[in-house]
Amino acid sequence: MAAVHTPPVQTLIDELGRLPGIGPKSAQRIAFHLLKLSDTDANRLADAIREAKARVRFCDRCFNVAEADLCPICADERRDPSILCVVEESRDIIAIERTGEFRGRYHVLLGAMNPLEGIGPDQLKIRELLSRLGPEGVNEVVICTNPNTEGEVTAMYLARQLTPLGITVSRLASGLPVGGDLEYADELTLGRAFEGRTRVGG
């Protein structure tokens, strides 16, 4: 059977299809949209990707995206260091910050536990989380992993690690749909969940 697309187009579709949430049809649609762009627009997109890869790094303290050693939140002395909000990805911080309900600091795990994909505690930034507790005087950890199977498994593991240390462990209250992602929650729902967070494991 003859190839449907020329090799450069198929390569572009294949690479787009590797992005999260992009299926074969979406990858094909995006690829053909990109091919219709002017050279100026296409180069601007390519430059933005290259610049982000070159300049953006992970915060030395919390693993949020940053341009310097510390992200803007960790560098803000007005934030309360005694309370940490643990999230799976940096994009979750943006959703929580929109609520205006949280004035502590964050810790990004860079994923969630998923044994089927070989992702356990050692593949996440859990060791780094535990090392922050004493030096930063943390007394409460709010676990804001996504309300799905992987997020719940991660939350319960963290609670088992943190509770014996005398740390208050809380979880966002109901209001977030099970199986959903934080980044898609509206500010009101997420704000109410934050206000009504519940203690975990003790």
N, C-alpha and C positions, 0 to 999 in steps of 0.2 A: 504494500500500500504506500503510495507516494506521500511524502511529508506535506502537511497542510500549510505550515508556515516555513519561511526561510529560516536558516539556522540562527541569525541574530535575533529575529523576532521570538523564536521559540526559547532561546536562552533568556531573553528579557521576561517572558511569561513565566518560565521556570523559576527565575530568581524572585519575582514578585510573589509567586505562589508559596515561597518559603516564609513569607511574612505572616505573623499571627493573625488569624481571622480572615485571611485572604484565600478563598477557594479558587479552583481552576477557572471558573467563569469570571470571577472578579478580577483575577490576575490578567486574563485576556482582555477584559474591558479596560483596565488601567493601562495595559501595554499599548493598546491602540490609541488611547487618549494621549499618552506620552509621545507617540509617533506623530501625532497631529500638531504638537507644540512647535512653536518657532524655535530656531536654534538658541535665541536669547533666553527664552523661558526654560528650555531644557537644560541649558548650561547653568542657569540660576539655581535650578533644583539640584543638579549635580554638585554645584559649589556649596550649597547649603548642607548637603549630606557630608561632603568632605570636611567642611569647616567644623560641623558638630562633632564628627569623629576625632578631629585633631584637637579641639579645644575643650570638649566636655569630658569630665572624669567623674569618679565617685568620691564623695566626701570622705575624708580620712576618719571621721567620727561616726557618721550615721549611714553612709553609703547611698545618700541621696545624690542626684546628679549635681555637679558643681563645676565651676571654672577655676576655683582656687582650692587650697587644701581643705577648707571648710565651706559647706554650702551656706547660703544666706541665713537659714534658720539657725544652724549651729553657731554662726558668728554673731547672732543677735543676742546681746547680753540681757535683753528684757524678757527672754523666754525663761520659763520655770524649768530648771534642770532636774527637779525632783520627780517629775512625771514624764515617762516615755510612752509614746504611742508607736506600737510595732505594726508595720504594714508590709505587704508583699512586694510592692513595686513603688517607684518614685511617683508614678502618676496618681497613686492613691493619696499621697500627701496633698496634691492639688485639690482633690475632691474634699478632703477634710478641712483644709485651709479656707475654702469657700464658705464653710458654715460659720466661721468666726467663733466657734465654741471651744477651741483648744488652744492653749497658750504655752504648752510644754514643748518638749523636743521629740524628735522622731528617731526610729531605727528601721532601716529598710532591709528586709531579709533577702531580697533579690530572688524571690520565688516562694514556693510552698512545698511541703512534703508530699511526694507522690511516689510511693514504692514501685508502682508499675513502670515508672519511667526512670527508676534508679535514683530518685532525688530523696535523700534522707537528711538528717540534721547536719551532717558534715558538709553537705553541698550548699547549705544556707549560712547566713551570717549570724548564727545563733551563738557560737563561741564568742564572737565579738560583742554581742549584746550582753552576755553574762559578765564580760570583762569591764563593761561600762558602769555597772551598778554601784559598786563601792566608791570608786574615784569621783563619780558625779553625784553621789548622795541620792540616788534614785530610791523612792519609797513606794511608787505605784507604776505599774506597767499596764497600759490599756492595749489589749490585743485587738487589732483591727484587720485581721485577715479576712478574706472574702467568705461570705456565708455559703460555701459549697463544701464538698467532701474534703478536698485537699486543705482548704482553709480551716475547717473544723479539726482535722487531724493535727495540723500544725498548732492550732490554738491549745488543744489539750496537751500536747507535748510540752509547749512552753509553760503552761500552768503547772505541770508536774515538776519542771525544772526550777521555777521561780518561787512557788509557794513555800517550800522548805527553807528558803533563804530569808523569810520574813517580809517578802515583798507583797504588797497588795496587788492582786491580779484581777483586772476587770475586762469585760467583753462588751462590745456594743449591744445595746438593748434591741428588742424586736422592733420591727419597722423596716428593716432591710429584708428584701425577699430572699428566701433560701434559693441558692443556685445562681444568684445574681453577682455582679461585680460592683465594687465600691465606686469605680469611676463613672458608672452610669446612674448612680443614685442622685436624686435632686437634693439641693441644699437643705430643704425643710426636713425631709425624711432622715437624712444623715445627721442633721443637727439634733433632732429629737432622739435618735439612737444614741448619740453621744451623751446627751443629758441623762438618759436613762440607762447608762451602762451598768452592768451587773458584775458582782465579784465572782471570780472563778476559783474553785479549788480551795475552799477553806474560809 
